[in-house]
Amino acid sequence: MNILCIGPTKQSCHVGENLYKSFAKLKHNVIFCDKDKIKRSGRFDDIFNAVIAKKIPFPLSRIIEVFGKSYDFIFIDEGYFVWHNDVSIPVIYYQREFYRPPKCYYPTIALFFHSAIIKHFWSFCRFWMNQVPIIKTFPVAADFETYKGREKIFKGVSGIGFRESMKNIDEMIELTKLSAHSILENRFQQFRETGLQLFDTPISNQRYRTLLSQCEATYIPISPFQYTTRRIVEAMASKCACVIKLDGDRHARILRELGYEKWIHYVPIETVRQCIDAHRNFRKNQKMLYQMIGVAYDVTKKRHSYDVRAKYLIGLIEGLAR
């Protein structure tokens, strides 16, 4: 198939870039297009500033004119622009954030990472949802190549801070995101007080992935405002055991839907202080630690790789043609 992937930026670890690599691996003809590539082309100067300011949506027909090819479908990962689907080929749009409105008018297929997000969007974006013919769940995935071949030099349970600090968050960011970030900052402060290893904020994407692949186990808090976090799937893909502070049964149910069970694929905790118990148990029982790492990795590889997600999307498009 001929595919156009549109994402926020290259080397950003977003869905669009990772799917681009998986489509290529599956021998499809695929082009990746991001904001920088669009700007460098010099072919959109008449509308670029208006699009950036969100005064007008970016017409997909212009993208096809410039990066001209006969595509079987276009994949859009939510990013900088608001897109307008004015083309006759299928357009798949992935909505990453649950607290922001959609950034694509009239996609053929809309993807959300959990069914609860779909329900959430039906409550505040009903008109937009009614315009989308096909709505599907599309769980988070991991790029396994990122984490290969690193020695586990940080023993027991470690904590890895955010990829951004509180001061770097935009002043106009939504209250729910701000509150969630504040809660998680507080939990990492509590983790710091346990005396266990904590790599503090801010941490770049590359540094985060390196640290994660070097840890035997990591502490992952989930805010009550979140559904799940990509950190869990990334940790399991890097063969790092997860100690997860859950906010009630809701998060456990979501993890179960992803194929992860308590005490089999991760250690659930209710208080941050319980990390110390998990740390001691892992240090005493390395067999238990690496058995948990192994079964979690196997489930993640089978169900949550970008190759699996790419094959799923190809199947969706082939289904439209029947």
C-alpha positions in Angstrom: 0.0 0.0 0.0 1.0 3.6 -0.5 0.7 5.4 2.9 1.1 9.0 4.1 1.9 9.3 7.9 1.5 12.8 9.3 2.9 13.3 12.8 3.9 16.1 15.2 7.7 15.9 14.7 10.2 13.2 13.8 12.3 11.7 16.6 9.5 12.5 19.0 8.4 8.9 19.8 4.8 9.8 18.8 2.5 7.2 17.3 2.8 8.6 13.7 6.6 8.2 13.5 6.5 4.7 15.1 3.8 3.5 12.7 5.8 5.0 9.8 8.7 2.7 10.7 6.4 -0.3 11.1 4.6 0.2 7.8 8.0 0.4 6.1 9.1 -2.8 7.9 6.0 -4.5 6.5 7.1 -3.5 3.0 4.6 -0.7 2.4 5.5 2.5 0.5 5.2 5.1 3.2 6.1 8.8 3.6 6.4 10.6 6.9 5.4 14.3 7.0 5.7 16.6 10.0 5.6 20.3 10.7 9.3 20.9 9.8 9.0 19.1 6.5 5.9 21.1 5.6 7.6 24.4 6.5 10.9 23.5 4.7 9.0 22.8 1.5 8.2 26.5 1.1 5.0 25.5 -0.7 2.6 26.6 2.0 3.7 30.1 2.9 0.3 31.5 1.8 -1.5 29.6 4.6 1.2 28.4 7.1 0.9 31.3 9.6 -2.9 31.2 9.6 -2.9 27.4 10.1 -0.4 27.7 13.0 -2.6 30.3 14.6 -5.5 27.9 14.1 -7.5 30.5 12.1 -8.0 28.0 9.3 -7.6 24.2 9.1 -4.9 22.7 6.9 -6.5 21.1 3.8 -5.2 17.6 3.1 -5.5 18.2 -0.6 -2.6 20.7 -0.5 -0.4 18.1 1.2 -1.1 15.6 -1.5 -0.4 18.2 -4.2 3.0 18.9 -2.8 4.1 15.5 -1.7 2.3 14.1 -4.7 1.5 10.5 -4.7 -1.5 8.2 -5.1 -2.1 7.2 -1.5 -4.3 4.3 -0.3 -4.8 6.1 3.0 -3.5 8.9 5.2 -2.7 8.4 8.9 -2.8 11.6 11.1 -1.3 11.6 14.6 -2.8 14.5 16.6 -0.3 17.3 16.5 0.3 21.0 15.7 -2.3 21.5 13.0 -6.0 21.2 12.6 -6.7 19.2 9.5 -9.5 19.4 7.0 -10.3 16.1 5.1 -11.1 17.3 1.6 -9.7 14.3 -0.2 -11.4 11.2 -1.5 -9.1 8.6 0.1 -9.6 7.1 3.6 -8.2 9.3 6.5 -7.4 7.7 9.8 -7.1 10.2 12.7 -5.5 9.2 16.1 -6.6 11.4 19.1 -3.8 11.1 21.7 -5.1 13.5 24.4 -8.5 13.1 26.1 -8.5 16.7 27.4 -8.2 18.4 24.0 -10.7 18.7 21.2 -10.1 16.8 18.0 -7.8 18.3 15.3 -9.2 16.8 12.2 -12.5 17.6 10.4 -14.4 14.6 8.9 -11.9 11.7 9.2 -13.0 8.3 7.9 -11.8 6.5 11.0 -11.1 8.0 14.5 -8.9 6.1 16.9 -8.8 6.5 20.7 -6.5 4.6 23.1 -9.3 3.4 25.4 -13.1 2.9 25.2 -13.5 5.2 28.2 -12.0 8.0 26.1 -14.6 7.3 23.4 -17.4 7.7 26.0 -15.7 10.9 27.2 -15.7 12.4 23.7 -19.3 11.4 23.1 -20.2 13.6 26.1 -18.5 16.8 24.9 -17.8 16.4 21.2 -21.0 14.7 20.1 -21.4 16.7 16.9 -17.8 15.8 15.8 -18.3 12.1 16.8 -21.5 12.0 14.7 -19.5 13.0 11.6 -17.1 10.0 11.9 -18.2 6.8 10.1 -15.9 4.5 12.1 -14.7 4.8 15.7 -12.2 2.3 17.2 -10.0 1.8 20.2 -6.3 1.9 19.5 -4.3 1.1 22.7 -0.8 2.5 23.4 2.1 0.6 22.0 5.9 0.4 22.4 8.9 0.6 20.0 10.9 -2.5 21.1 14.0 -1.6 19.1 14.6 1.4 21.4 15.2 -0.7 24.5 17.5 -3.5 23.2 20.8 -4.6 24.6 21.3 -2.5 27.7 22.6 -3.9 31.0 20.4 -3.6 34.1 22.7 -1.5 36.2 20.1 0.0 38.5 19.0 -2.7 40.9 15.6 -3.0 42.6 12.9 -0.3 42.2 13.9 3.0 40.7 11.8 6.1 40.0 12.1 8.1 36.8 10.7 11.6 36.8 8.7 13.5 34.2 10.0 14.4 30.7 9.0 18.0 31.5 9.0 20.1 34.7 6.1 22.0 36.1 7.5 25.3 35.0 7.7 24.2 31.4 4.0 23.5 31.1 2.1 26.1 29.1 0.3 28.6 31.3 -2.9 28.1 29.4 -2.9 24.3 29.8 -6.2 22.7 30.9 -6.9 22.4 34.6 -7.3 18.6 34.6 -3.8 18.2 33.1 -2.4 20.7 35.6 -4.0 18.9 38.5 -2.9 15.5 37.3 0.7 16.8 37.0 0.6 18.3 40.5 -0.6 15.0 42.0 2.1 13.0 40.2 4.8 15.6 41.3 3.6 15.0 44.9 3.9 11.3 44.5 7.4 11.5 43.1 8.3 13.7 46.1 7.0 10.9 48.4 9.0 8.4 46.4 12.1 10.6 46.9 11.6 10.4 50.7 11.7 6.5 50.6 15.4 6.7 49.9 15.2 4.7 46.7 16.9 5.7 43.5 15.0 8.6 41.8 16.1 10.2 38.5 14.5 13.6 38.8 12.8 16.0 36.4 13.2 17.1 33.7 14.3 14.2 31.5 14.6 14.1 27.8 12.8 11.3 25.8 16.2 9.7 24.9 17.5 9.9 28.4 14.2 8.5 29.8 14.3 5.5 27.4 18.0 4.8 28.3 17.3 4.9 32.0 14.2 2.7 31.7 16.1 0.0 29.9 18.8 0.1 32.6 16.5 -0.4 35.5 15.4 -3.7 36.9 12.1 -2.2 38.1 10.4 1.1 38.1 7.8 2.9 40.1 4.9 4.2 38.0 2.1 6.4 39.7 -1.2 6.9 37.9 -3.2 10.0 38.5 -7.0 9.7 39.0 -7.4 12.0 36.0 -5.5 9.5 33.7 -6.8 6.3 32.1 -3.5 4.6 31.7 0.0 5.7 31.0 2.3 4.9 28.1 5.1 4.4 30.7 3.7 1.0 31.6 3.8 -0.4 28.1 7.3 1.2 27.6 8.6 -0.3 30.8 7.4 -3.8 30.0 8.8 -3.6 26.5 12.2 -2.6 28.0 12.1 -5.7 30.3 11.7 -3.5 33.4 9.3 -4.7 36.1 6.5 -2.3 37.0 5.5 -1.2 40.5 2.3 0.7 39.9 0.4 2.9 42.3 -3.2 2.5 41.2 -6.1 4.9 41.9 -8.8 2.3 42.7 -10.1 -0.6 40.7 -10.7 1.4 37.5 -7.0 1.4 36.5 -6.7 -2.3 37.4 -9.6 -3.1 35.0 -8.1 -1.1 32.2 -4.7 -2.9 32.7 -6.6 -6.2 32.6 -8.1 -5.2 29.3 -4.6 -4.6 28.0 -3.6 -8.2 29.1 -1.9 -7.2 32.4 -2.9 -8.9 35.7 -1.9 -8.0 39.2 1.1 -9.9 40.7 1.6 -11.7 37.4 2.7 -8.8 35.1 3.1 -6.0 37.7 3.1 -5.3 41.4 0.2 -3.1 42.5 0.6 -0.8 45.5 -1.7 1.5 47.4 0.9 3.7 49.1 4.2 5.0 48.0 5.9 3.5 51.1 5.0 0.1 49.8 7.7 0.6 47.1 10.2 -0.2 49.8 8.6 -3.7 50.3 8.6 -4.3 46.6 12.3 -3.2 46.4 13.3 -5.6 49.2 11.3 -8.5 47.7 12.9 -8.0 44.3 16.4 -7.8 45.8 15.8 -11.0 47.7 14.1 -12.9 45.0 15.7 -12.3 41.6 13.9 -15.4 40.2 10.5 -13.8 40.9 11.6 -10.5 39.5 12.8 -11.9 36.2 9.9 -14.2 35.8 7.5 -11.2 36.1 9.7 -9.3 33.6 9.5 -12.2 31.2 5.8 -12.8 31.2 5.1 -9.0 31.0 7.4 -8.7 28.0 5.8 -11.6 26.2 2.3 -10.2 26.5 3.5 -6.7 25.5 5.4 -8.1 22.4 2.4 -10.1 21.3 -0.3 -7.4 21.8 1.3 -4.0 22.0 4.0 -3.5 19.4 3.7 -1.0 16.6 4.0 -3.8 14.1 0.8 -5.3 15.6 -0.9 -1.8 15.4 0.3 -1.3 11.8 -1.2 -4.7 10.7 -4.4 -3.8 12.4 -4.7 -0.5 10.5 -4.0 -2.3 7.2 -6.8 -4.7 8.0 -9.2 -1.8 8.6 -8.4 -0.2 5.3 -8.7 -3.5 3.5 -12.1 -4.0 5.1 -13.3 -0.7 3.7 -12.4 -1.9 0.2 -14.5 -5.0 0.4 
